[in-house]
Amino acid sequence: MNLDKEEIYPDVEYDVIIIGSGPAGMFAANELSDQNLKVLVVEMGQDIENRQCSMDSVQQCTHCAPCDIMCGVGGAGTYSDGTLNLRPDIGGNLSKLTGDQDSAWKLVDYVDDVFLKYGAPEIVPSYKTQEIEDLKRRAASVGAQFIEIKQRHIGSDNTPELISRFKRGLDDKGVSFLLNTKVQDILVENDECRGIVLDNDKIIKSHYTMLAPGRVGGEWVNNIVSKHSISAKYGGIDIGVRVEVPAIIMDPVTNINRDPKFHIQTQRYDDFVRTFCTNEHGFVVKEEYEDFIATNGHSLRKKTSENTNFAFLVHIELTHPIENTTKYARSIAKLATTIGGGKPVLQRMGDLRRGRRSTDGRLARNPVVNTLKDVTPGDISMAMPHRIVMDIIEGLETLNQIIPGVASDSTLLYAPEIKFYAMQVQINQNMESSIKNLYAAGDGTGLSRDIVNAAATGVMAARGILKTEEMN
């Protein structure tokens, strides 16, 4: 049930308030919905039926606030390619939270069952053992790794329908949603969270509160952590590019695994580089943040392109005296946005190798046609640190030995592609933070990095609340 701000009265107290309606928030609400609890989900974006990116009609970003791609019921994952990586060690490490591998795998299976209930395709592609072994062998021969993953692909165009069914299911169970509403702060009294403060200064009280704002809420979580001295630590950050190649180059690999994961350790700097979020016959898209532009990819079931794209990311860890990886990554993203004039920077691999910027003319003659048109031809090395650029070049050339053609001169590179992870909120075995009755889940709190892991942490946090409730 969707509420209006005016329907929230000061004397109303909820059992649980969940901040964010991405995978973590929705799965937490689902877990709590059968427990006769009064649950409110607060979301800064719109309902799933109202989310509509203006680029679909005008072909350029109109800087909506909040962004319908990043915000709203279903979270940013609603407009990803809808691939569920069914492993507890991809997109996070669930076993560190559950305490053992067996519990982590059971949690992944549980999350998968819920997705199936609401319409995820039942068929999971199976691959020939010999093909997988050959791919692992080719990767190992150049010092890389191919990570085998069971994957369920929903599709960017089908995921909103699934989320809509999920949301209706929560409505039917009595979960309340307060949409188009920003949470300004949490209400803390005597080191105990007692509710939230909305952007209009209205207070909503609760017995338990859950932080699950998703990736777009990472900076907000950082501010809350700092303001209330919540125990947290900085994690690593992933910075790189979105790579686009002819689909025929990637087909031999995506036919084996739809979203192949390759891990590479560079020789020059001994840095970790990986592929992520491959979109077979897909499209490169923009992500709109508050003060910069980033890139991502979509893969649709009903519409295809002649290209395949994937993220190619360098993992960065910072130590004393600068440990704020989020601030560092945002500074790079802002510089790239400046260089691109408010648009992603697009460069040919051949131009990057030769130390020259790409131009409209070179792109017009390029055999690979960019699927994202609202870009600025330029030089990625003007926007990214030298070390990261060298890691990208070396990493792609290593990958080229596994997938011939992936590092050809005509390959397209979009910058920036950055995976922001908030400060990792420190939690106990019940997912409770250092503030009593304040729980954490999902990407925005640094506890996950993909749809399945985010959903799993939401389930764990909800179960933690139920366990605490039983003890009280």
ROGU-296428 format. One line per field, with one value per residue (C-alpha): residue in three letters; residue number from 1; x, z, y. Coordinates in Angstrom, 1 decimal, padded with zeros to 4 digits. Each point is the difference from the previous one (the first is absolute). Layout:
BEGIN
residuo	(ALA;...)
num	(NUM;...)
xx	(X;...)
zz	(Z;...)
yy	(Y;...)
This chain:
BEGIN
residuo	(MET;ASN;LEU;ASP;LYS;GLU;GLU;ILE;TYR;PRO;ASP;VAL;GLU;TYR;ASP;VAL;ILE;ILE;ILE;GLY;SER;GLY;PRO;ALA;GLY;MET;PHE;ALA;ALA;ASN;GLU;LEU;SER;ASP;GLN;ASN;LEU;LYS;VAL;LEU;VAL;VAL;GLU;MET;GLY;GLN;ASP;ILE;GLU;ASN;ARG;GLN;CYS;SER;MET;ASP;SER;VAL;GLN;GLN;CYS;THR;HIS;CYS;ALA;PRO;CYS;ASP;ILE;MET;CYS;GLY;VAL;GLY;GLY;ALA;GLY;THR;TYR;SER;ASP;GLY;THR;LEU;ASN;LEU;ARG;PRO;ASP;ILE;GLY;GLY;ASN;LEU;SER;LYS;LEU;THR;GLY;ASP;GLN;ASP;SER;ALA;TRP;LYS;LEU;VAL;ASP;TYR;VAL;ASP;ASP;VAL;PHE;LEU;LYS;TYR;GLY;ALA;PRO;GLU;ILE;VAL;PRO;SER;TYR;LYS;THR;GLN;GLU;ILE;GLU;ASP;LEU;LYS;ARG;ARG;ALA;ALA;SER;VAL;GLY;ALA;GLN;PHE;ILE;GLU;ILE;LYS;GLN;ARG;HIS;ILE;GLY;SER;ASP;ASN;THR;PRO;GLU;LEU;ILE;SER;ARG;PHE;LYS;ARG;GLY;LEU;ASP;ASP;LYS;GLY;VAL;SER;PHE;LEU;LEU;ASN;THR;LYS;VAL;GLN;ASP;ILE;LEU;VAL;GLU;ASN;ASP;GLU;CYS;ARG;GLY;ILE;VAL;LEU;ASP;ASN;ASP;LYS;ILE;ILE;LYS;SER;HIS;TYR;THR;MET;LEU;ALA;PRO;GLY;ARG;VAL;GLY;GLY;GLU;TRP;VAL;ASN;ASN;ILE;VAL;SER;LYS;HIS;SER;ILE;SER;ALA;LYS;TYR;GLY;GLY;ILE;ASP;ILE;GLY;VAL;ARG;VAL;GLU;VAL;PRO;ALA;ILE;ILE;MET;ASP;PRO;VAL;THR;ASN;ILE;ASN;ARG;ASP;PRO;LYS;PHE;HIS;ILE;GLN;THR;GLN;ARG;TYR;ASP;ASP;PHE;VAL;ARG;THR;PHE;CYS;THR;ASN;GLU;HIS;GLY;PHE;VAL;VAL;LYS;GLU;GLU;TYR;GLU;ASP;PHE;ILE;ALA;THR;ASN;GLY;HIS;SER;LEU;ARG;LYS;LYS;THR;SER;GLU;ASN;THR;ASN;PHE;ALA;PHE;LEU;VAL;HIS;ILE;GLU;LEU;THR;HIS;PRO;ILE;GLU;ASN;THR;THR;LYS;TYR;ALA;ARG;SER;ILE;ALA;LYS;LEU;ALA;THR;THR;ILE;GLY;GLY;GLY;LYS;PRO;VAL;LEU;GLN;ARG;MET;GLY;ASP;LEU;ARG;ARG;GLY;ARG;ARG;SER;THR;ASP;GLY;ARG;LEU;ALA;ARG;ASN;PRO;VAL;VAL;ASN;THR;LEU;LYS;ASP;VAL;THR;PRO;GLY;ASP;ILE;SER;MET;ALA;MET;PRO;HIS;ARG;ILE;VAL;MET;ASP;ILE;ILE;GLU;GLY;LEU;GLU;THR;LEU;ASN;GLN;ILE;ILE;PRO;GLY;VAL;ALA;SER;ASP;SER;THR;LEU;LEU;TYR;ALA;PRO;GLU;ILE;LYS;PHE;TYR;ALA;MET;GLN;VAL;GLN;ILE;ASN;GLN;ASN;MET;GLU;SER;SER;ILE;LYS;ASN;LEU;TYR;ALA;ALA;GLY;ASP;GLY;THR;GLY;LEU;SER;ARG;ASP;ILE;VAL;ASN;ALA;ALA;ALA;THR;GLY;VAL;MET;ALA;ALA;ARG;GLY;ILE;LEU;LYS;THR;GLU;GLU;MET;ASN)
num	(1;2;3;4;5;6;7;8;9;10;11;12;13;14;15;16;17;18;19;20;21;22;23;24;25;26;27;28;29;30;31;32;33;34;35;36;37;38;39;40;41;42;43;44;45;46;47;48;49;50;51;52;53;54;55;56;57;58;59;60;61;62;63;64;65;66;67;68;69;70;71;72;73;74;75;76;77;78;79;80;81;82;83;84;85;86;87;88;89;90;91;92;93;94;95;96;97;98;99;100;101;102;103;104;105;106;107;108;109;110;111;112;113;114;115;116;117;118;119;120;121;122;123;124;125;126;127;128;129;130;131;132;133;134;135;136;137;138;139;140;141;142;143;144;145;146;147;148;149;150;151;152;153;154;155;156;157;158;159;160;161;162;163;164;165;166;167;168;169;170;171;172;173;174;175;176;177;178;179;180;181;182;183;184;185;186;187;188;189;190;191;192;193;194;195;196;197;198;199;200;201;202;203;204;205;206;207;208;209;210;211;212;213;214;215;216;217;218;219;220;221;222;223;224;225;226;227;228;229;230;231;232;233;234;235;236;237;238;239;240;241;242;243;244;245;246;247;248;249;250;251;252;253;254;255;256;257;258;259;260;261;262;263;264;265;266;267;268;269;270;271;272;273;274;275;276;277;278;279;280;281;282;283;284;285;286;287;288;289;290;291;292;293;294;295;296;297;298;299;300;301;302;303;304;305;306;307;308;309;310;311;312;313;314;315;316;317;318;319;320;321;322;323;324;325;326;327;328;329;330;331;332;333;334;335;336;337;338;339;340;341;342;343;344;345;346;347;348;349;350;351;352;353;354;355;356;357;358;359;360;361;362;363;364;365;366;367;368;369;370;371;372;373;374;375;376;377;378;379;380;381;382;383;384;385;386;387;388;389;390;391;392;393;394;395;396;397;398;399;400;401;402;403;404;405;406;407;408;409;410;411;412;413;414;415;416;417;418;419;420;421;422;423;424;425;426;427;428;429;430;431;432;433;434;435;436;437;438;439;440;441;442;443;444;445;446;447;448;449;450;451;452;453;454;455;456;457;458;459;460;461;462;463;464;465;466;467;468;469;470;471;472)
xx	(000.0;001.4;-000.4;000.1;002.2;-003.1;-001.3;003.0;-001.1;002.4;-001.7;000.4;002.9;001.1;001.6;002.6;001.0;002.1;001.8;000.2;-002.0;002.7;000.7;001.2;-003.0;-002.6;001.3;000.2;-003.7;-000.9;001.6;-001.8;-003.4;-001.3;000.8;-002.9;002.3;-000.7;002.6;000.7;002.4;001.2;001.3;001.3;-001.1;-003.2;-002.1;001.1;-002.8;001.0;003.7;000.9;003.3;-000.4;002.9;-002.5;-001.8;002.4;003.3;001.9;000.1;-002.3;001.5;-003.1;000.2;-000.2;001.1;-002.6;002.7;001.8;-002.9;-003.5;-001.7;002.3;003.2;002.7;000.0;-003.4;001.6;003.2;000.0;-001.8;002.6;000.0;003.4;-000.9;003.2;000.6;003.5;-000.9;-001.1;001.2;000.8;-003.1;001.9;001.8;-003.5;-001.6;003.1;000.2;-000.3;-003.0;-002.2;001.2;-001.0;-003.4;-000.6;000.8;-002.5;-002.6;000.4;-000.2;-003.2;-001.6;001.0;-001.5;-003.2;-000.4;000.8;003.7;000.6;000.2;002.6;003.6;002.4;002.2;003.4;002.2;002.6;002.7;-000.7;000.3;003.2;001.5;-000.9;001.6;003.1;000.3;-000.3;002.5;002.5;000.3;-000.1;-003.7;-003.0;-003.5;-002.6;-002.8;-003.4;-003.5;-002.1;-003.6;-000.8;-003.2;000.8;-000.2;-003.4;-001.5;001.4;-002.5;-002.9;001.5;000.5;-003.5;-001.4;002.3;-001.2;-003.6;000.7;001.4;-003.0;-002.4;001.9;-000.5;003.4;-000.2;002.1;000.7;001.4;001.5;001.3;003.5;001.2;002.0;001.3;-000.5;-001.4;002.4;-000.7;002.3;002.0;-003.2;-001.6;-003.6;-001.1;000.8;-000.2;-001.5;001.2;-002.9;001.2;-002.9;000.9;-001.2;000.7;000.8;001.2;002.6;001.5;001.9;002.5;-000.4;000.2;001.9;003.1;-001.4;-000.3;003.6;001.0;-003.1;000.9;003.6;-001.5;-002.3;002.9;002.1;-002.7;-001.0;003.4;-001.2;002.8;001.1;003.1;001.0;000.1;001.6;-001.4;-000.2;000.9;000.1;-001.8;-002.9;001.3;-002.0;001.0;-001.8;-002.2;001.6;003.3;-001.6;-002.5;002.3;000.4;-003.6;-001.3;001.9;-000.9;-002.4;001.9;003.5;002.3;003.7;002.5;003.4;002.9;002.1;003.7;001.0;-001.7;-001.3;-003.5;-003.2;-002.1;-003.3;-002.8;-003.5;-003.6;000.3;-002.9;-000.3;-001.3;-000.7;000.1;002.2;-001.9;000.7;-000.4;-000.9;001.4;-000.4;003.1;001.5;-000.8;001.0;-000.8;-001.6;-001.4;-003.4;-000.9;-003.6;-001.9;-002.2;002.6;003.6;002.9;003.0;002.3;000.8;001.2;001.6;001.5;003.8;000.9;003.2;-000.3;001.5;000.9;001.3;002.0;001.3;-000.3;-002.9;-002.4;-003.3;-000.3;-003.4;001.2;003.0;-002.3;-002.4;002.8;000.9;-003.6;-000.4;003.1;-001.2;-003.3;001.8;002.2;-003.1;-002.0;-002.7;000.1;002.0;003.3;000.3;003.3;001.2;002.5;002.4;-000.1;000.6;003.0;001.5;-000.6;-002.4;-003.6;-002.9;-001.9;-003.3;001.7;001.9;-003.2;-001.9;002.5;000.2;-001.3;-001.7;-002.9;-000.7;-003.4;000.1;-000.2;000.0;003.7;003.1;002.9;003.1;003.0;-000.6;003.6;-000.9;-002.6;001.5;003.3;002.8;000.1;-003.6;000.4;003.0;-001.9;-002.9;002.3;002.1;-003.1;-001.8;003.0;000.1;-003.7;000.7;002.1;-003.1;-002.6;001.8;-001.2;-001.1;002.9;000.0;000.5;-003.7;-001.2;-001.9;000.7;-002.5;001.1;-000.6;-001.4;000.3;-001.5;-000.6;-000.1;-001.0;002.0;-000.5;-002.3;001.3;-002.7;-000.5;-001.3;-003.5;001.0;-000.5;002.4;001.7;-003.2;-002.6;-003.0;001.7;000.6;001.8;-000.2;000.8;002.5;-000.6;001.4;003.0;-001.2;-000.7;000.8;-002.7;-003.7;000.1;002.4;-001.9;-003.3;001.7;001.3;-003.6;-001.3;002.7;-000.7;-003.7;000.7;002.3;-002.9;-002.3;002.5;000.5;-003.8;-000.4;002.6;-001.7)
zz	(000.0;-001.0;002.5;-000.3;002.4;001.4;001.0;002.4;003.4;002.8;002.4;-002.4;000.9;-002.3;001.1;-002.9;-002.3;-003.0;-001.9;-003.6;-002.3;-002.0;000.3;003.7;001.0;-001.9;001.2;003.6;-000.3;-001.5;003.0;002.5;-001.8;001.5;003.6;000.9;000.1;-001.1;-002.7;-002.0;-003.0;-000.8;-003.5;-001.6;-003.5;-001.7;-000.1;-002.6;-002.5;000.0;-000.5;-003.5;-001.2;-002.3;-002.1;-001.4;-001.9;-000.3;-000.3;002.5;003.7;001.4;003.5;001.8;003.8;001.3;-003.0;-001.0;-001.1;003.4;002.4;000.6;000.9;-001.0;000.3;-002.6;-000.8;-001.6;-003.1;000.0;-002.3;002.7;000.4;003.3;000.9;002.1;002.1;003.5;-000.9;-003.0;000.8;003.6;002.3;001.8;001.9;002.0;001.2;000.5;001.6;-002.4;-003.7;000.4;001.5;-002.7;-002.8;001.7;000.1;-003.7;-000.8;002.2;-001.9;-003.3;001.0;000.7;-003.4;-001.6;002.0;-001.6;-003.5;-000.6;-002.8;001.2;-002.5;001.0;-003.0;000.4;-001.6;-001.3;002.5;-002.7;-001.2;003.5;000.6;-003.3;001.0;003.5;-001.7;-002.4;002.8;002.2;-002.9;000.2;003.8;000.2;001.5;-001.4;002.8;-000.8;001.2;-000.1;-001.4;-000.5;-002.5;000.4;-002.5;000.5;-001.8;002.1;003.4;000.5;-000.5;002.7;002.4;-000.6;001.0;003.0;001.1;-000.4;002.1;002.8;-000.3;000.4;003.2;001.5;-000.5;-000.3;-002.5;000.3;-003.4;-001.5;003.5;001.2;003.4;001.4;003.1;002.6;003.4;002.7;003.7;002.7;-002.6;-001.3;-003.3;000.5;-003.6;-002.9;-000.9;-003.4;-002.3;001.2;003.6;000.8;002.4;-000.4;003.0;000.0;002.2;-002.6;-003.0;-002.9;-002.3;-003.5;-002.3;-002.9;-001.8;-000.8;003.8;000.8;000.6;002.1;002.1;000.4;001.4;002.4;001.2;000.6;001.7;002.4;000.5;-001.3;-000.1;-003.6;-002.2;-003.5;-002.5;-003.4;-003.2;-003.6;-002.7;-003.8;-003.3;-001.8;-002.9;-003.2;-002.8;-002.8;001.5;-002.4;001.9;003.4;-001.2;000.4;003.7;000.7;-001.5;002.8;002.8;-000.6;002.4;000.0;002.9;-000.7;002.7;-001.0;002.1;-001.9;-000.3;000.0;003.3;001.3;000.1;-000.2;-003.1;-000.8;-002.5;001.3;-001.2;-003.6;-002.2;-002.9;-003.1;002.3;000.4;001.9;002.2;002.2;003.7;001.5;003.4;001.9;-001.3;-002.7;-002.8;-000.1;-002.4;000.3;-002.4;-000.8;-001.6;-001.2;-000.9;-002.6;-001.6;-001.0;-001.5;-002.0;002.9;003.4;002.9;003.4;002.8;000.4;003.5;002.0;003.7;002.2;003.6;001.8;003.2;002.4;-000.2;-002.6;000.6;-001.4;-003.2;-000.8;000.1;-002.3;-002.5;000.0;-000.8;-003.0;-001.1;000.2;-002.0;-002.7;-000.1;-000.3;-002.9;-001.6;000.4;002.0;-002.1;000.2;-001.9;-002.9;-001.4;-002.4;001.4;-002.8;000.8;003.7;-000.9;-002.1;002.5;-002.1;000.5;-002.0;-002.3;-001.7;-003.3;001.4;001.6;-003.2;-001.8;002.8;-000.8;003.5;000.3;003.5;001.4;002.4;-002.1;002.7;000.4;-000.5;-002.1;002.1;001.8;003.1;001.2;000.6;002.5;001.7;001.9;-002.0;002.0;-000.6;-003.8;-000.1;001.9;-002.5;-003.0;001.4;001.2;-003.3;-001.9;002.4;-000.6;-003.7;000.2;001.5;-002.3;-003.2;-001.3;003.3;000.1;-003.7;-001.0;-000.8;003.5;001.8;003.5;002.0;003.1;002.8;001.2;003.8;002.5;003.2;003.3;003.1;003.2;001.2;003.1;002.7;001.1;002.4;-000.7;-000.3;-002.5;002.8;-000.1;003.0;000.5;001.7;-002.2;-003.1;-002.6;-003.3;-003.3;-003.7;-002.2;001.6;003.3;-001.6;000.8;-003.5;-003.7;-002.1;-000.1;001.6;002.8;000.7;000.2;002.3;002.4;000.1;001.0;002.7;001.5;000.1;001.7;002.4;001.0;000.5;002.2;002.1;000.2;001.3;002.7;001.2)
yy	(000.0;003.4;002.8;003.7;002.1;001.6;-003.5;-000.4;001.2;000.9;-002.5;-002.9;-002.3;-002.8;-003.2;000.2;002.8;-001.0;002.8;-001.1;-002.3;-001.7;-003.7;000.3;002.0;-002.0;-003.4;001.3;001.2;-003.4;-001.8;002.2;000.1;-003.3;000.9;002.3;003.0;003.5;000.6;003.2;000.2;003.6;000.6;003.2;-001.1;-000.9;-003.2;-002.5;000.8;003.7;-000.5;001.2;001.3;003.0;-001.3;-002.5;002.8;002.9;-002.0;002.1;000.4;002.7;-000.3;-001.1;000.3;-002.7;-002.1;-002.6;-002.4;000.2;000.6;-001.4;-003.3;-002.8;002.0;000.5;-003.7;000.4;001.5;-002.1;-003.1;-002.0;-002.7;-001.8;-001.4;-003.0;-000.2;001.4;001.2;002.1;003.6;-000.4;-002.8;-001.3;-002.6;002.7;001.2;-003.4;-001.6;-003.0;-001.0;-002.3;002.7;002.5;-002.4;-000.7;003.7;000.4;-002.9;001.7;003.3;-001.8;-001.7;003.4;001.3;-003.1;000.5;003.4;-000.9;-000.6;-002.5;-003.5;-001.1;000.5;-000.6;-003.0;-000.1;-002.9;-000.9;-000.2;003.6;001.3;-001.9;001.3;003.6;-000.5;-001.4;002.9;002.5;-001.9;-000.1;003.9;000.2;000.9;-001.8;-000.8;-000.3;-002.5;001.3;-001.3;002.9;000.8;002.7;002.1;002.7;003.8;000.1;-002.8;001.0;002.9;-002.4;-002.4;002.9;001.2;-003.4;-000.1;003.5;-001.1;-003.0;002.2;002.3;-002.9;-001.0;003.4;001.5;003.8;002.1;003.7;000.9;003.2;000.7;000.7;-001.0;002.9;-001.7;-002.8;000.8;-001.1;000.3;-001.3;-002.0;-001.7;000.5;001.0;000.9;002.3;003.7;000.8;002.8;002.1;-000.4;-002.3;-002.9;-003.5;-002.3;-003.7;-002.8;-001.1;001.9;-001.6;001.9;-001.5;003.0;-001.8;001.1;003.5;000.6;-000.7;003.6;000.5;-003.0;001.4;003.2;-001.8;-002.2;003.1;002.1;-002.8;-001.5;-003.4;-002.6;-000.4;-000.4;001.0;-002.8;-000.2;001.6;-001.2;002.5;-000.6;000.1;-001.5;-002.0;-000.5;-002.5;-001.7;-002.8;-002.5;000.5;-000.9;-002.6;-003.0;001.0;001.2;-003.2;-001.8;002.5;002.9;002.3;-001.4;001.0;000.3;001.0;001.4;001.1;002.5;-000.5;003.7;001.0;-003.3;001.4;-002.0;000.6;-001.8;-000.2;000.7;000.4;-001.3;000.9;-002.4;001.8;002.9;003.8;002.4;002.4;003.0;000.2;003.4;000.8;003.2;001.7;-002.3;-002.4;-003.7;-002.9;-003.4;-002.6;-001.6;-003.3;-000.4;-003.1;001.7;002.3;-000.6;001.8;-001.2;000.7;-001.5;002.2;-000.7;001.9;-000.2;001.0;000.7;-000.7;002.8;-000.1;003.1;000.1;002.7;002.9;000.0;-002.9;001.5;-002.0;001.4;003.6;-001.1;-001.7;002.9;002.4;-002.2;-000.2;003.8;000.6;-002.4;001.8;003.3;-001.3;-001.4;003.2;-001.8;-003.1;-003.3;000.1;-002.4;-001.2;-002.6;-002.5;000.8;003.7;-000.7;-002.2;002.8;002.7;002.0;001.0;-001.5;002.4;000.0;-000.8;-003.1;-001.3;000.5;-002.2;-002.5;-003.5;-000.2;002.4;001.3;-000.9;003.0;003.1;002.7;000.0;002.2;-001.4;000.6;-001.4;-002.2;000.6;003.7;-001.1;-003.1;-000.5;-001.4;-003.2;-000.8;000.6;-002.2;-002.8;000.3;-000.2;-003.0;-001.7;000.2;-001.2;-003.0;-000.6;000.2;-003.1;-001.8;001.7;001.0;003.4;001.4;002.5;000.9;003.7;000.3;-001.1;002.8;001.2;002.1;001.8;000.1;-003.3;000.1;-002.4;002.0;-001.8;001.9;-000.2;-003.5;000.3;-002.3;-002.4;-002.8;-003.5;001.4;002.7;002.7;003.0;001.6;002.1;-002.2;-001.0;001.4;-002.8;000.1;-001.8;000.3;001.9;003.4;-001.2;-001.8;-003.5;-001.2;000.8;-001.6;-000.9;-003.5;001.0;003.2;-002.0;-002.6;002.7;001.4;-003.4;-000.3;003.4;-000.8;-003.3;001.9;002.3;-002.9;-001.7;003.1;000.4;-003.5;000.6;003.3)
